[in-house]
Amino acid sequence: MVDLAKGKKPAPRASPGAPKVPGPSSAAAERRPAGRGLASPLLVALGERVRMLRSRRGMTRKAVSIASEVSERHLANLEYGIGNASILVLQQVARALDSSVAELAGDVSTSSPEWLMIREALRGRTEAELRQARIALGEMFGGASAEESERSRSRRIALVGLRGAGKSTLGVRLAEAMDVPFVELSREIEKTAGCSIREIHDLYGSNAYRRYERRALDETLGLHAEAVIATPGGIVAEPATFNQLLTRCTTVWLQAAPEEHMARVTAQGDTRPMAASREAMEDLRRILAGREAFYAKADRVLDTSGKTVAQSVAGLRRLVAGVASRFETA
């Protein structure tokens, strides 16, 4: 087994049993730049997963450190693939048992024979096939027929994307054109919680925020058979909530170049996500990279880069004209 800090095998142990893999020393961790050294592919993949999830949720490493009570230094090592090397022992045991690390760790998809059979039935399927399976399951357990579901979805337009994409600005104008209510989901979350979004995070944490977000979405869908809904950029961080949105609404991903996202948010005088970062643009790019695969699940995509508000509104109206029965083209 390889000592990741020194690139050589550790001294053998006198006691029997599987050897433990020592982690990197502090000095070695400081000397090794990101992406260099003898990092295990498994640890690199684990680090990428941690970084992707953090970016998708729009959290800084410091925020994760506070929430998890794990030092920022340890989180950095983990993200660079030089963190807790004992995961390699799990990999060895999994290989010996002809199973996966997820199965050893108790992943939910291994918790029963039915889960295992469903997982195997979906293994190797394309994204298009998986989407069909997800929709079919939603119809099966949602209680509505495909026709009813599609009719319901067509009467609600949900705008998704990063902050600064124009969801609120374009959403208000689209709702006026369609003569339906406009709902800013962030404001509904604050009404449900009785405090601001910042206070929700500060007082109760991200998990509580996601619960309020789901409750606000469910209440909005229950109250409005027809509406244009502007969603928070991080709604994709909770798969169950995002799946509810995809199932119950026609979704439109409002895209923009990272530079335009940043310029628009700054012009609004709101730099909350990047307030403490000297690498704001890089942070924003990472957040987008972590979320874009989920945003891409939307029914329609509109790129607002380099367009005026009027041009974007016209493009959005054309885009939803085919699905919104009460919509009148310009």
ChimeraX attribute file (.defattr): number of C-alpha atoms within 10 A of each C-alpha:
attribute: neighborCount
match mode: 1-to-1
recipient: residues
	/A:1	15
	/A:2	16
	/A:3	18
	/A:4	24
	/A:5	19
	/A:6	14
	/A:7	13
	/A:8	11
	/A:9	11
	/A:10	15
	/A:11	9
	/A:12	8
	/A:13	10
	/A:14	7
	/A:15	7
	/A:16	6
	/A:17	7
	/A:18	10
	/A:19	15
	/A:20	15
	/A:21	18
	/A:22	15
	/A:23	18
	/A:24	20
	/A:25	12
	/A:26	12
	/A:27	9
	/A:28	15
	/A:29	21
	/A:30	12
	/A:31	11
	/A:32	16
	/A:33	10
	/A:34	14
	/A:35	11
	/A:36	11
	/A:37	17
	/A:38	16
	/A:39	19
	/A:40	15
	/A:41	10
	/A:42	14
	/A:43	21
	/A:44	18
	/A:45	14
	/A:46	19
	/A:47	21
	/A:48	16
	/A:49	14
	/A:50	16
	/A:51	23
	/A:52	19
	/A:53	16
	/A:54	19
	/A:55	23
	/A:56	23
	/A:57	19
	/A:58	23
	/A:59	18
	/A:60	18
	/A:61	18
	/A:62	15
	/A:63	14
	/A:64	16
	/A:65	17
	/A:66	11
	/A:67	11
	/A:68	10
	/A:69	9
	/A:70	12
	/A:71	13
	/A:72	16
	/A:73	16
	/A:74	16
	/A:75	22
	/A:76	18
	/A:77	20
	/A:78	20
	/A:79	22
	/A:80	24
	/A:81	26
	/A:82	29
	/A:83	23
	/A:84	16
	/A:85	22
	/A:86	14
	/A:87	15
	/A:88	18
	/A:89	16
	/A:90	16
	/A:91	17
	/A:92	14
	/A:93	15
	/A:94	17
	/A:95	12
	/A:96	10
	/A:97	10
	/A:98	9
	/A:99	12
	/A:100	16
	/A:101	18
	/A:102	14
	/A:103	14
	/A:104	14
	/A:105	11
	/A:106	10
	/A:107	11
	/A:108	11
	/A:109	16
	/A:110	17
	/A:111	11
	/A:112	9
	/A:113	10
	/A:114	11
	/A:115	13
	/A:116	14
	/A:117	13
	/A:118	12
	/A:119	13
	/A:120	12
	/A:121	10
	/A:122	12
	/A:123	10
	/A:124	10
	/A:125	12
	/A:126	10
	/A:127	10
	/A:128	9
	/A:129	12
	/A:130	14
	/A:131	13
	/A:132	12
	/A:133	14
	/A:134	14
	/A:135	17
	/A:136	14
	/A:137	11
	/A:138	20
	/A:139	17
	/A:140	12
	/A:141	8
	/A:142	14
	/A:143	10
	/A:144	13
	/A:145	13
	/A:146	14
	/A:147	10
	/A:148	12
	/A:149	18
	/A:150	16
	/A:151	17
	/A:152	17
	/A:153	22
	/A:154	23
	/A:155	23
	/A:156	24
	/A:157	25
	/A:158	26
	/A:159	27
	/A:160	29
	/A:161	28
	/A:162	26
	/A:163	20
	/A:164	25
	/A:165	27
	/A:166	24
	/A:167	25
	/A:168	21
	/A:169	14
	/A:170	21
	/A:171	24
	/A:172	20
	/A:173	19
	/A:174	23
	/A:175	20
	/A:176	12
	/A:177	16
	/A:178	21
	/A:179	15
	/A:180	19
	/A:181	18
	/A:182	22
	/A:183	20
	/A:184	18
	/A:185	20
	/A:186	20
	/A:187	17
	/A:188	18
	/A:189	24
	/A:190	19
	/A:191	14
	/A:192	15
	/A:193	19
	/A:194	11
	/A:195	13
	/A:196	15
	/A:197	18
	/A:198	13
	/A:199	14
	/A:200	20
	/A:201	14
	/A:202	11
	/A:203	12
	/A:204	11
	/A:205	13
	/A:206	17
	/A:207	12
	/A:208	13
	/A:209	21
	/A:210	19
	/A:211	15
	/A:212	21
	/A:213	26
	/A:214	19
	/A:215	17
	/A:216	21
	/A:217	23
	/A:218	15
	/A:219	13
	/A:220	17
	/A:221	18
	/A:222	9
	/A:223	10
	/A:224	16
	/A:225	16
	/A:226	22
	/A:227	24
	/A:228	30
	/A:229	29
	/A:230	25
	/A:231	24
	/A:232	20
	/A:233	23
	/A:234	20
	/A:235	26
	/A:236	23
	/A:237	19
	/A:238	16
	/A:239	11
	/A:240	12
	/A:241	19
	/A:242	20
	/A:243	18
	/A:244	16
	/A:245	26
	/A:246	19
	/A:247	19
	/A:248	24
	/A:249	28
	/A:250	24
	/A:251	26
	/A:252	25
	/A:253	23
	/A:254	25
	/A:255	23
	/A:256	21
	/A:257	16
	/A:258	18
	/A:259	13
	/A:260	16
	/A:261	20
	/A:262	22
	/A:263	14
	/A:264	17
	/A:265	17
	/A:266	13
	/A:267	11
	/A:268	10
	/A:269	9
	/A:270	14
	/A:271	15
	/A:272	10
	/A:273	15
	/A:274	17
	/A:275	9
	/A:276	11
	/A:277	11
	/A:278	9
	/A:279	9
	/A:280	15
	/A:281	15
	/A:282	12
	/A:283	18
	/A:284	20
	/A:285	15
	/A:286	18
	/A:287	24
	/A:288	21
	/A:289	14
	/A:290	22
	/A:291	24
	/A:292	17
	/A:293	11
	/A:294	19
	/A:295	25
	/A:296	16
	/A:297	17
	/A:298	20
	/A:299	14
	/A:300	16
	/A:301	19
	/A:302	15
	/A:303	15
	/A:304	20
	/A:305	16
	/A:306	11
	/A:307	12
	/A:308	10
	/A:309	14
	/A:310	11
	/A:311	11
	/A:312	20
	/A:313	21
	/A:314	16
	/A:315	15
	/A:316	22
	/A:317	21
	/A:318	14
	/A:319	15
	/A:320	20
	/A:321	16
	/A:322	11
	/A:323	16
	/A:324	19
	/A:325	12
	/A:326	14
	/A:327	19
	/A:328	12
	/A:329	12
	/A:330	8
